[in-house]
Amino acid sequence: MPKPFTVEDFTRRMARATETAVSAGLSGLVITPGPDLVYLTGYQPTAITERLTALVLAPDREPTMVAPRLEIPDVQRAPGATALTLMDWTDGTDPYATLSPLLEPDGRYGISDSAWAMHLLGLMEALPGSGYRTLTRALPMLRAVKDADELERLASAGAAADEAFRSILNVTFAGRTENEVAADLARLLTEFGHSQVDFTVVGSGPNGANPHHEAGDRVIHNGDTVVLDFGGLKDGYGSDTTRTVHVGTDIPDEVIEVHGIVRRAQQAAFEAVRPGVACQEIDRVARAVITEAGYGEYFIHRTGHGIGLTTHEPPYMVEGEEQVLVPGMCFSIEPGIYLPGRFGVRLEDIVTVTETAGRRFNNTPHDLVVVA
């Protein structure tokens, strides 16, 4: 088990977040329940409801959490709680009357992407001169660079997902439904330590041409190419990996060709990872391999996404993203080719940026594996 994050960890994170907000021209931050609040304080409400909970970070005050009075005992048990000033409000009162005095009337604040619209609008009514930007736009690097303890958790999650993949190769595919194989994947992720399974994509035959196909009742047949994309959370941090397998030994030449192209694209993108390279360059490198092979129109999504407390977060490996790679960033590299009505191929690893290059957190073979 990884060592727990300490109040000192959360104090440093809140101080850095406040400094970054000021550097970005903001008056401060308003953090509501979701991954940002977990990252900064370790607090995650038992249930996210209509009741307002918000952390205010600003350079002129101590970190302050506003929460419903009935939930204050829960807040006090959070690992970062002793670094916070706590303020409560009760049912029947106006929570924005408690929150708004912590903000400048004409301030500009970053606010969590996950903030409920009713809370944002409530703040804007209480402080009509204030303004807000989502954290993804205002501070996209807030959680992007992982420390050593976070990297350890991500590596462990990747290794667990790898074990799930190795084990799924031993189950029978032919004659079973996608749902049945997806259930096997979910069970295996849990067996190898995941506390939460976020997705188990099993796209067989023509369904593999849909990158986000939800497993269904289609029966998998001998001769199908099957895309397996799965992941979730282990010790609070995410896994996400994709491999493509083939049912039976009679593999069509085009499947072998397409798989080889995707494999080369994935490897080329991985080799391009190093500090100082723009995120969009990783996408360009992968896309160039597939385009030069004549399949560019069938690569229909970005090459990758960040990962951490959630399985999708900044930075994104996509055209137009000029943010440069920094040691400690973690993201997927997952090029694919999708031939409508026929089959799809995708290969995905989670990668972190080191001081000189990239390091994979997924290390199962990239071969087109034959399953029964």
PyMOL commands that set and color helices and strands:
alter all, ss='L'
color gray80, all
select helices_A, chain A and resi 7-23+35-41+69-76+81-83+95-102+117-126+135-138+148-168+178-191+205-209+253-271+279-292+296-298
alter helices_A, ss='H'
color red, helices_A
select strands_A, chain A and resi 28-31+54-57+64-68+85-89+108-111+131-134+196-204+225-234+237-238+241-247+304-306+313-317+330-333+336-339+343-346+349-353+358-360+369-371
alter strands_A, ss='S'
color yellow, strands_A
deselect
rebuild
show_as cartoon
